[in-house]
Amino acid sequence: MDMTDYEGVRTITDKLIKRLEKDGKKLDIVVENAGLSMRCEFKDMAF
């Protein structure tokens, strides 16, 4: 997938989310940020 093709990414993402919702599933997104997992609020990170 070409991540610079915004419309293409959006179309594929929308289809994926609709399929997951139809199947009663959820999507967990983890954003990699310089090696820190952001599963907690930024203010709670120990720096």
Buried (B, 14 or more C-beta within 10 A) or exposed (E): EEEEEEEEEEEEEEEEEEEEEEEEEEEEEEEEEEEEEEEEEEEEEEE
